Amino acid sequence: MNLLTSLFSPLFAAADEAAPLIVPDSVQKANFAEAVRRLANLDIDSLLRSLLSESIWIVVKILIALAIYFIGRWIVRRLIRFLDAICERRQVDISLRSFLRNTVRVVFMLLLVLIVVSTLGVNVTSLIAVFSAATLAIGMALSGTAQNFAGGVMILLMKPYRVGDYISAQGQSGTVREIKLFSTVITTVDNQTIYIPNNSIATAIIDNYSTADLRRVDWTVGISYGDDVDAARQAILAMFSADARILREPEAPASAVVWVGALADSSVNLTVRAWTRNADYWNVYFEYNERFYKELPAAGINFPFPQMDVHLKKE
């Protein structure tokens, strides 16, 4: 490269000096003649040796950079496994474990890229300065991404939910599968995967159905006007007493109850409440919807259709 530079340097000598934009013909002829003279006296063997030496050195640097990259990537994977082992041994929360794993992977891969680029001969200091400026510009343009990262940190600190919890937030309901750097991944009951930005979910109302071991199940059962409320109450409580999933005091905060909740237009609405374990909630809820419909008529209880009484008056 130095040989080529010295060869054609006379042609660009005017550009290195504070010379006028229009160079006289005599100067241009002199520079061109000097370039032709150097080209005529050029040592081809020396040029080829120089090019071969430079090419070999470039190939060697590329091979070294590739070796550093693959070895570094292997070390990062081993480091992440070691971090997982430590977190598992110390029983670190699985949500924090996932967040730490993603953060460590991103940070160390960025460091590895900088080392590889430095090995190739690129000025890392200038690269970092350019990267910092670009990061600032991108950060201003993508401020929401930084907010999502901050939201993820707040979620891990405040712990409104953890991996494995069933939550409802931002109009979505499902089981938390992973808390990433910028989003929370949930799986719905029909096995859809939904990504919710951490910033929006950290500042939203979150219903966490998994924090308590017990849950109360509520039903509204409409019976006909004129039916015996006490008979309906006894029939429902008899169903509950024969089911071990329905908890009673003192195991539950309260025993099952049946009250008259409302006198509606077409029915007397009974409010039915019972306590069960969290894992049994949905099975109990749907099963007793069907049992009420099948078994209450045997106790003389009817389910009315919507109706309206119309009175005609003659004048």
Buried (B, 14 or more C-beta within 10 A) or exposed (E): EEBEEEBBBBEEBBEEEEEEEEEEEEEEEEBEEBBEEBEEEEEEEEEEEBEEEEEEEEEEEEEEBEEBBEEBEEEBEEEBEEBBEEBEEEEBBBBBBBBBBBBBBEEBEEEBEBBBBBBEEEEEEEBEEEEEEEEEEEEEEEEEBBBBBEBBBBBBEEBBBBBEBBBBBBEBBBBBBBBBBBBBBBBEEEEEEBEBBBBBBBEEEBEBBBEEEBBBBEBEBBBBEEBEBEBBBEBBBEBBEEBEBBBEEEEBEEBBEBEEBEEEEBBBBBBBBBBBBBEBBEEBBEBBEEEBEEBBEEBEBBBBEEEEEEEEEEE
